[in-house]
Amino acid sequence: MLIDVDGAGIHCQFDGAADAPVLVLSNSLGTDLTMWDAQVNALALRFRVLRYDTRGHGASAATPGPYSVERLGRDVIGLLDSLGIDRAHFCGLSLGGITGMWLGIHAPDRLRRLVLANTAARIGPPSNWDARIEKVRGGGMGAISQAVVERWFTPVFIARNPDCIAAMRQMMERTPADGYVACCAAIRDMDQREEVAAIDVPTLVITGTQDIATPAADGRFLAERIKDAAYVELDAAHLSNIEAAPAFTAALLAFLDT
């Protein structure tokens, strides 16, 4: 379904019992809500799972950019408001985790528990994002899709799962170029390194030992800065919820059920 948030249609879907606690899942840059397919069946046994496509991704509106992290965070608040949800658990990976940090800092009253996966309080330098933006503007999503997908997974996983890799590349190439570029600008301009210490909701940080996009050191920084944060490191690259799906799901459930 599409929910209007400040004039933009945000695509979302529910799984699980209507009376269960709500768990919001927020996708990474260049993906859509189907990136959580490996988790949904298990999570929906205990939660009302709300997946959504980040603005500029999937079936959500690609409104004119650039976006800010605040804009992406307010999309979540608007979504919860429209659906009549006062508080929810929130799990975001990469860009979704960046959005989660903003919510933990600026809207903690809307969160029960927060999971920040394969993400960082700052991902730089800005020049790298400017170069990526220009490459997409010049050649579309196909100009970067192979290189980016190869950073999402380890070489071993890529070799063993060609169908998954092909599907992820197609997902990325379906992402509206304008929406992708607008979200790249939000990441480029984001620095939450000082603010994350203000997060006081129960938080779990998940990292991938082989993640080169947001290295485990970035996750350890978050876990050290956020009071009493739990920390789990998986043997995976950037999309750890796919590469190490059973372990990711188990860690998520163990944290949310405590």
C-alpha positions in Angstrom: 0.0 0.0 0.0 1.0 3.6 -0.5 0.8 6.0 2.5 1.0 9.8 1.9 3.8 11.4 3.9 4.2 15.1 3.3 2.9 14.7 -0.3 5.0 11.7 -1.1 3.7 8.2 -1.5 5.7 5.8 0.7 5.2 2.1 -0.2 4.9 -0.3 2.7 3.4 -3.7 3.6 2.5 -5.6 6.8 3.2 -9.2 7.7 2.2 -10.9 11.0 -0.7 -10.6 13.4 -2.5 -7.3 13.7 -2.3 -7.3 17.5 1.4 -8.1 17.7 4.1 -5.5 18.6 5.2 -3.6 15.5 8.7 -4.0 14.1 9.7 -1.6 11.3 12.4 -2.8 8.8 14.2 -0.1 6.8 16.2 -1.0 3.6 19.7 -0.2 2.5 20.7 2.2 -0.2 19.9 0.8 -3.7 17.5 -1.9 -2.5 13.8 -2.2 -1.6 11.7 -3.9 1.1 12.2 -7.3 -0.5 15.8 -7.3 0.9 14.2 -8.5 4.1 12.5 -11.6 2.6 14.9 -14.0 4.5 13.8 -12.6 7.8 10.0 -12.0 7.4 8.6 -15.4 8.0 10.4 -15.9 11.3 9.8 -12.3 12.5 6.1 -12.4 11.6 5.5 -15.2 14.0 6.2 -12.8 16.9 5.8 -9.3 15.4 3.6 -7.2 13.2 6.3 -6.6 10.6 6.1 -3.3 8.8 8.5 -3.1 5.8 8.7 0.1 3.7 10.6 1.4 0.7 12.8 4.3 1.6 11.9 7.5 -0.3 13.4 7.3 -3.7 13.5 3.5 -3.7 11.3 0.7 -4.8 7.6 1.7 -5.2 8.0 4.8 -3.0 8.0 8.2 -4.6 11.3 9.6 -5.9 10.6 13.2 -5.0 13.1 15.9 -6.1 16.3 15.8 -4.1 18.7 16.1 -2.5 17.3 14.5 0.6 18.5 14.8 4.2 18.6 12.2 6.9 16.1 14.2 8.8 13.7 13.9 5.8 14.1 10.1 5.8 13.6 10.0 9.5 10.4 12.1 9.3 9.1 9.7 6.7 9.1 7.0 9.3 7.4 9.2 11.8 4.8 10.2 9.2 4.3 6.5 8.3 3.7 5.6 12.0 1.4 8.5 12.5 -0.7 7.6 9.4 -0.9 4.0 10.5 -1.9 4.9 14.1 1.3 3.3 15.6 2.6 5.1 18.7 5.8 3.1 19.3 7.6 0.4 17.4 10.8 -1.6 17.3 13.0 -0.4 14.4 15.7 -2.3 12.5 17.6 -0.6 9.7 20.5 -1.7 7.7 23.1 0.7 6.1 21.0 3.7 5.0 18.2 2.2 7.1 20.5 2.3 10.1 21.4 5.9 9.4 17.6 6.6 9.5 17.4 4.6 12.8 20.1 6.7 14.4 18.3 9.9 13.6 15.1 8.4 15.1 17.0 7.3 18.2 18.4 10.8 18.7 15.4 12.9 17.7 12.3 10.7 18.3 13.1 8.2 21.0 9.6 8.3 22.3 8.5 6.5 19.1 10.9 3.6 19.6 10.8 0.5 21.8 14.1 -1.1 20.7 16.6 0.0 18.0 18.8 -2.2 15.8 21.5 -0.6 13.7 23.0 -3.1 11.2 26.0 -2.6 8.9 25.9 1.1 9.2 28.0 4.1 10.5 27.5 7.5 12.0 29.5 9.0 9.2 30.4 7.4 5.8 32.9 9.4 3.9 34.6 11.2 2.4 32.1 13.4 0.7 34.1 13.3 -2.5 33.4 9.6 -2.9 29.6 10.3 -2.8 30.0 13.1 -5.3 31.8 10.8 -7.7 29.1 8.2 -7.3 26.4 10.8 -7.9 28.1 11.9 -11.1 28.5 8.4 -12.3 24.8 7.6 -11.9 23.8 10.9 -13.4 26.0 10.1 -16.4 25.3 6.4 -16.9 22.3 5.5 -14.8 22.1 2.7 -12.2 23.7 0.2 -14.6 27.0 2.2 -14.4 27.6 1.2 -10.8 25.4 -1.8 -10.1 28.0 -4.5 -10.6 30.7 -2.8 -8.5 28.2 -2.0 -5.7 26.8 -5.5 -5.5 30.3 -6.9 -5.3 30.8 -4.8 -2.2 27.6 -6.1 -0.6 28.8 -9.7 -0.4 31.9 -11.7 0.1 33.6 -13.4 -3.0 32.7 -16.8 -1.6 29.0 -15.9 -1.3 29.0 -14.4 -4.8 30.5 -17.5 -6.3 28.0 -19.8 -4.5 24.8 -17.8 -5.1 24.8 -16.5 -8.7 20.9 -16.3 -8.8 20.8 -14.2 -5.6 23.5 -11.9 -7.0 21.7 -11.5 -10.3 18.5 -10.7 -8.4 20.2 -8.1 -6.2 21.8 -6.4 -9.2 18.4 -6.3 -10.9 16.9 -4.8 -7.8 19.5 -2.1 -7.7 19.0 -1.3 -11.4 15.3 -0.9 -10.8 16.0 1.8 -8.2 15.1 5.2 -9.6 18.4 7.0 -10.4 17.0 10.3 -9.1 16.0 8.7 -5.8 19.3 7.0 -5.4 21.2 10.2 -6.1 19.1 12.1 -3.6 19.8 9.5 -0.9 23.5 9.5 -1.7 23.4 13.2 -0.9 21.8 12.5 2.4 24.5 10.1 3.4 27.2 12.4 2.0 26.0 15.3 4.2 25.4 13.2 7.3 27.6 13.1 10.4 26.0 11.8 13.6 29.2 10.8 15.4 28.6 13.2 18.3 24.8 12.9 18.5 24.6 9.1 18.8 25.7 9.3 22.4 22.3 10.8 23.1 20.5 7.6 22.1 19.0 6.1 25.2 16.6 3.4 23.9 17.8 -0.2 24.1 20.1 -0.7 21.0 21.7 -3.6 19.2 24.6 -3.0 16.7 25.2 -5.7 14.1 28.3 -5.6 11.9 29.9 -7.8 9.3 33.5 -8.9 9.8 34.1 -8.7 6.1 32.1 -5.5 5.4 34.2 -3.0 3.5 31.4 -0.5 3.0 30.8 0.1 6.7 33.6 -1.8 8.5 33.1 -3.5 11.8 35.1 -0.7 13.4 32.3 1.7 12.6 29.8 -0.5 14.3 32.1 -0.9 17.4 32.2 2.9 17.5 28.5 3.0 17.7 28.3 0.3 20.3 30.8 2.2 22.5 29.1 5.6 22.1 25.6 4.4 22.7 25.0 3.6 26.4 24.6 -0.1 27.1 24.4 -1.0 23.4 24.7 -4.7 22.6 27.0 -5.8 19.8 27.0 -8.7 17.4 29.6 -9.3 14.6 28.7 -11.7 11.9 30.9 -13.5 9.3 29.5 -11.5 6.3 30.0 -8.5 4.2 27.6 -5.5 3.9 24.2 -7.1 3.5 24.7 -9.4 6.4 20.9 -10.1 6.7 21.2 -11.9 3.4 24.7 -13.4 3.5 24.3 -14.6 7.1 20.5 -14.7 7.3 20.0 -17.4 10.0 22.5 -15.8 12.3 21.2 -12.3 11.7 17.6 -13.3 12.3 18.6 -15.2 15.5 20.5 -12.1 16.8 17.6 -9.9 16.0 15.0 -12.1 17.7 17.2 -12.7 20.8 17.5 -8.9 21.2 13.9 -8.0 20.6 12.6 -10.8 22.9 14.7 -9.7 25.9 
